[in-house]
């Protein structure tokens, strides 16, 4: 892991053209998600959405998150996530994942302490649809210190009030718990996060050209924030220590992919 505040030795002085650098590049390795060994091939989609596992198809950003979870909770005993979930080190955890789909929802289904959430437009906060509880991450209904692990995958950039979400995650985490998340990051990291849009009196005000990603329900989701190094300061204000996690030596040279672990001491 690398402290977000520290310079990373492999950070390039100038931004890297990921599409050109990754296309048709490949490396041999083991998937941190399912344990499959094989060749992981880059695409023009960028590092985070490249190098899918040849077996489970988890892309780099999900596998970085799996590696981060294994590092923090597995303490070096497990090399892939689907093995970890079968053991007490995982079975005894209480886990919240804010996602409607993805590899973690698939592999954690049936876990005794797993709660899956999503912000539905037509479901009251705290109520459920098809086993998925409706939650606004800016104002969750869970009690303090409810979870050992919170997982979000490319969610934080889409919330209007990032400060509120970090505060809420800090509140619902147990001491020693962690929020493991992915967000788009551009290296070298800018010093300060940049707001692309904001809510004013309930209306969206665009500060930059609107950018959208596809949501878990295949609808456009507005990007509110491009994150920078002050991400660590944001977490520190709420008692969390944020660090990078990178698992892949080949891709580390391109430094366009990393999971973030935010730990409550």
N, C-alpha and C positions, 0 to 999 in steps of 0.2 A: 504494500500500500504506500501511497505517497501523500504527504500532507498537502492540502490544496494551497497553503500559503507559501510552500517552498517551490523554487524553480525545479522543473523536471529536466534531467540531463538530456533527454532525447527530444525535448521540444524544439521544433524548427524555428529559425529566426523569422521566416516568412510562412504564410499559410500554404498548405500542400494542396495540389490539385488531386483530390482523392480519386475522382473518376479515372483519370489517366494512370495514377499510381497503382490502383487496385485491380484494374481490368485484367483478367486472366492471370493474376498472381495467385499463388496457392502455397499452403504449407501443410505438413503432416502433423497430426496431433490427436488429442483425445477431447471429446466433448464434455465440458463441465456439467452439462445438463443431464445427458443420458448415459455417458460413459463410452459411447461408440468411438472407435479409432478409425481414422481415415484421412482423406485429403479435404482440406477446407479451402474453397475456391472463392476468390474475390470477384466482385461484380462492379458495374458502374453506378450502383446505388449508394456508394459510400461505405466506409468501414463498418459503421454500426449496423447496417442492414445487409452486410456481406458475410462471407465465410459461413454459410449455413451448414449445420451438422448434416452429413450425408444420410444420417438415420432419422433423427427426430426433427430436423430442419430448423432448430433454434438458431437464430442469427447471433452475431457477435454481441450485440447489446444485452440480450437475454443471458448469454453464456458468461458475460462479465458479471452480471448480477448473481448468477449461480455461484461463480467463483468467490464473490465477495461474501455470500452467505456461508459457504463452506469454510472460508477463512475465519470468520468471526464466531460462528456457532459450532462448526465441526472441529475446530482447533487442530486441523491437519490430519485428522483421522479418515477423511473421506475425500475421494478424488472426483466424485460426480454426484449430482443432486438426487437422482432417483434412487441411489443407494442410501444416501443420508436420510431421506424421508421415512425409511423403514426402521430406523433406530431410535432409541429413547432420546438421544440428543436433539432430534427433531420432533418426535412424537409428543414430547413434554412441553413443547413451545406453544404459546398462543400467538396466532398469526393473523394479521389483517392484510388483505390484498385488495387494492382499489383497481379492479379490472373486470371487464366482462368476458374476456377470453385471453388466451396466451398459454405458453408452456407451463407456467406456474399454476394456473387455474386447473390445468389438466392433471398435473402430478400431485397436487395437494388435495384434490377431490377425495373426500372420505377421511381426511386427517381430522382427529378429534378436536383440535384447537383452532381449526381454520375458519376464518370468516371472510367471505367474498363480498365486496361492496361495489356500488356504481351509483352515480347521480342520475336517477331517472327524473324526467320532467313531470311525470304523472303519478308518482308514488310518494307518499309522505315520508319524511325523514324517520328512519328507524323501522319502517315497514319493509317487507320483503316481496320480491317477485321471483318465482322459480328458484328460491333458495339464495337469492342475491339481495342483500340488505341495501336500502337506499341511504346513502350518506353524502353530505356535503363536506368535503375535507376542510373547509374553512370553519365549520361549526359542527363537529361530530357529536353524536348522541351517546357515545361510549363513556363509561366511567374513567376516572383517572387511573393510570397505571394498569391498563387492561391487556396490553400486548407486549410480547417479547420481540416480535419482528413485524415491521410494517414494510410492505412491498408496493412500490409504484413504478410503473414502466412508461416513460415518456408522458407523464401526467403533469408534473410541476410547471412546465412551461405554459400549460393551458389554463391555469387557475388565475383568477383576477387579482386575488390578494395572497401573494406568496407568503408574506409575513404571518398572516393568520393561519395558513396551512402549517408552517413550521412550528408555530406555537401550539397548535392542536396536536400535531404529531408528538411533540415533546411531552405534552400533557398525557396522552394515552399510552406512551411507552413506559414500561417498567424500568427501574434502575438496571443498567447493564443491557438494556434492549437497544435495538438498532433499526433505523429506517434505511433500507437498501433500495436505491432508486437509480434509474437512468434518465438522462436529459440530453438533448443535443448540446454539444460543446464545440466551439471553434477554437483551435489552437493556432498560435499562442493565445492563451486566454486574455481577453480584455480585462482591465482592472475592475471595471464597474459593470454590473448588470444593466441592461438597457430595456426600458419598457417600450414595447411595440404598440400597446393599447392599454386602456384603463376604463374602469366603470365610473361614470359621473352621473349621479342621481338615477342610477339604474340603466343608463344608456351607455353603449360602447363608444368611446372616443378613440379613434385611430391616431397614433402618434407617428407611425411609419406605414409604409405600404403593407396592407394586410397580408399575413401569411397563415395558411391553414395546413393542418395535418389531418389524416383520416382517423376518426375516432374508432373506438371498439365496436360501435354499431354502424360503421361505414358511412358516417356523416361527417361533413367538414367541421373541424375544431380549430378555433382561432388561437394562434400563439400570442400570449400576452407578454412574455419575457424572454430575452436572450441573456443567458447567465454569464457572469464573469467571476473573477477571483473573490469578489466580496460575498460570494455564496457562503464562504466559511464564516465570515463575520455575522451574516444573517443567522446562521445556526448557533453561533456562540452566544448571541443575544438571548437565546432561549435555552441555554444550558446544554447544547449538543455540540459534539466535536465531529466535524466533517472531514473525511479523507477520501482520496481516490483509491480505486482498486483496478489494476490491470493484470490480466492473466496471460496475455499472449505475446511472447517475445517478438514475433515477426511483425505484428500489427503495432506493437509499442513504438516502433520506429516512425510510424505515421502519426501516432498520438492523437488520433481522431476518435478514439473510443475509450471510455472508462466508465465504470459504475461509481457511484458515490455511496459511502457508508456514513451515516450520521448517528453517532452513539450517544445515548444518555448515560453518563457515568453513574 
